[in-house]
């Protein structure tokens, strides 16, 4: 099997996993709610496209040095489009069920037991002692870091692609992509198994008078996150933390020059998820085993389907 063919097969395996997951969603929603959600139908369609669509044949007359990353990006755009529909679908399933029982009470009580009060409230009260400008810069930095998560998987790939030996990069891209997809799929299922709405909603009365001191730009970003939120049981685990951990892992795995910068960004994103009241600390901690499981599954799937093709791997 040619090197790029193995790469394409790796992404195709990932598309099959996503397709099967959406078929389970379709079966469950039909049996339990007697409903069809358009998000589920669109996700199944996109999954089928991912299984049968070979961008190498459609777009490229030859397999050149940079074609691998180009049609990887095509696939990642496809996957993230359908993941958005699955993310919306979880919110629709929650609505159809009349709202799942929330576990916020348990997580909030654990916060109270271990930290005395909400960590977000503690951070706010500590920073209240700092000058107003320092507080504004700090919270603006957090919300900007929180937003950097969205292009991080793509930017991480591009940096990873252009800073290591080409043959080793191409032999590991499918493992990278599969681990990303496993993190997202596991998170979607855990949202329904352990529904958590987060401190911003569950402890709304605590934060009513503690207005975060954003600048106009920071407030614009913060309000955008609040409005673009079709799923309000999406906290356990923190996908922001999980995917940033995953990209940081790969950066250290390949000893990229920007790995310490990514680690710093990881720390900022984790702080942002807590200080901006999106997550409990336990949501962040839950992201760690999710990432470990995703990496182990990605490696096992690659070996099972012989996606390394007997090549030397980077250990």
C-alpha positions, 0 to 999 in steps of 0.5 A, spaced: 500 500 500 502 506 498 504 511 503 499 516 501 494 510 500 495 508 507 494 515 510 487 516 506 485 509 509 486 511 516 482 517 515 477 513 512 477 508 518 475 514 522 469 516 518 467 509 518 467 510 526 463 516 526 458 513 521 457 508 526 456 512 532 451 517 528 447 510 526 447 509 534 444 516 535 439 515 529 437 508 532 436 511 539 432 517 537 428 513 533 426 508 539 426 512 545 423 519 542 420 517 535 423 523 532 428 524 527 433 530 527 436 533 521 442 534 525 443 526 525 441 526 518 446 531 516 452 528 520 450 521 517 451 524 510 457 527 511 460 521 514 458 517 508 462 522 504 468 521 508 468 514 507 467 514 500 470 521 498 478 520 496 480 528 495 487 525 492 483 523 486 478 529 485 483 534 486 490 532 485 493 529 479 499 527 483 501 525 490 506 531 491 510 533 498 504 537 500 498 534 498 498 529 504 496 535 509 492 538 504 487 533 503 488 532 511 485 539 512 479 537 507 477 531 511 478 535 518 473 540 515 469 535 514 469 532 520 469 538 524 462 540 520 459 533 522 461 534 529 458 541 530 451 537 527 453 532 533 454 537 538 447 540 536 444 533 536 446 532 543 442 538 545 436 536 541 436 529 545 437 533 551 431 537 550 427 531 547 428 527 554 425 533 557 432 535 560 437 530 563 438 530 570 444 534 572 450 532 576 452 539 577 450 539 584 455 533 586 461 537 582 459 544 586 459 540 592 466 537 591 469 544 589 466 546 596 469 541 600 476 541 597 476 549 595 472 552 600 468 555 595 467 556 587 474 556 584 472 561 579 469 565 585 476 565 588 480 567 582 475 573 582 476 575 589 483 575 589 484 579 582 479 584 585 485 586 589 489 588 583 489 594 579 483 595 574 487 595 568 491 588 570 484 585 571 482 587 564 488 584 561 488 578 565 480 576 563 481 579 556 487 574 555 483 568 558 477 569 553 482 570 547 486 564 549 479 560 550 478 562 542 484 560 540 482 553 541 477 553 535 483 553 530 488 549 534 487 542 531 488 545 524 494 550 526 497 544 531 497 540 525 500 545 520 506 546 525 507 539 526 507 538 519 512 543 517 517 542 522 519 534 522 521 529 517 516 528 512 515 521 511 515 520 519 509 526 519 505 522 514 505 516 517 503 519 523 497 524 521 492 518 521 493 517 528 493 524 530 486 525 526 483 519 529 485 521 536 482 527 535 475 524 533 475 519 539 476 525 544 470 528 541 466 522 540 467 520 547 465 527 550 459 527 546 457 520 549 459 523 556 455 529 555 449 525 556 451 520 561 454 525 566 450 531 564 453 538 567 451 545 565 457 548 568 458 554 574 455 559 569 448 557 569 448 552 575 451 557 580 448 563 576 446 567 583 453 567 586 456 570 580 450 575 579 454 581 582 461 579 580 461 582 573 467 580 569 472 586 568 472 585 560 474 590 555 469 592 550 473 587 545 473 581 551 466 582 552 464 581 545 468 575 545 464 573 551 457 574 549 459 571 542 460 564 546 454 565 550 450 566 544 453 560 540 451 555 545 446 550 542 448 545 547 448 546 555 450 539 558 457 540 554 461 540 560 464 533 563 469 533 560 472 539 558 473 538 550 477 545 550 482 542 555 482 535 552 484 537 545 489 542 547 492 537 551 492 532 545 495 537 541 500 539 546 502 531 547 503 531 539 508 537 539 512 534 545 512 527 542 515 530 535 519 535 539 517 541 536 520 548 537 513 551 539 511 545 544 513 550 550 508 555 547 503 550 546 504 548 553 503 555 556 497 556 552 494 549 555 495 552 562 491 559 559 485 555 556 485 551 563 485 557 567 480 560 562 475 554 563 475 555 570 475 563 571 470 564 566 465 559 569 465 555 564 467 548 567 468 545 574 475 543 576 473 536 575 471 537 568 478 539 566 481 532 570 476 528 566 479 530 560 486 527 562 483 519 561 479 521 555 486 523 552 489 517 554 484 513 552 484 516 545 491 516 544 491 508 546 485 507 541 488 511 535 495 507 536 491 500 536 487 502 530 493 504 526 496 497 528 490 493 527 489 496 520 496 496 518 496 503 517 504 504 519 505 499 513 511 496 516 515 503 516 519 505 522 515 509 527 517 515 531 517 513 538 
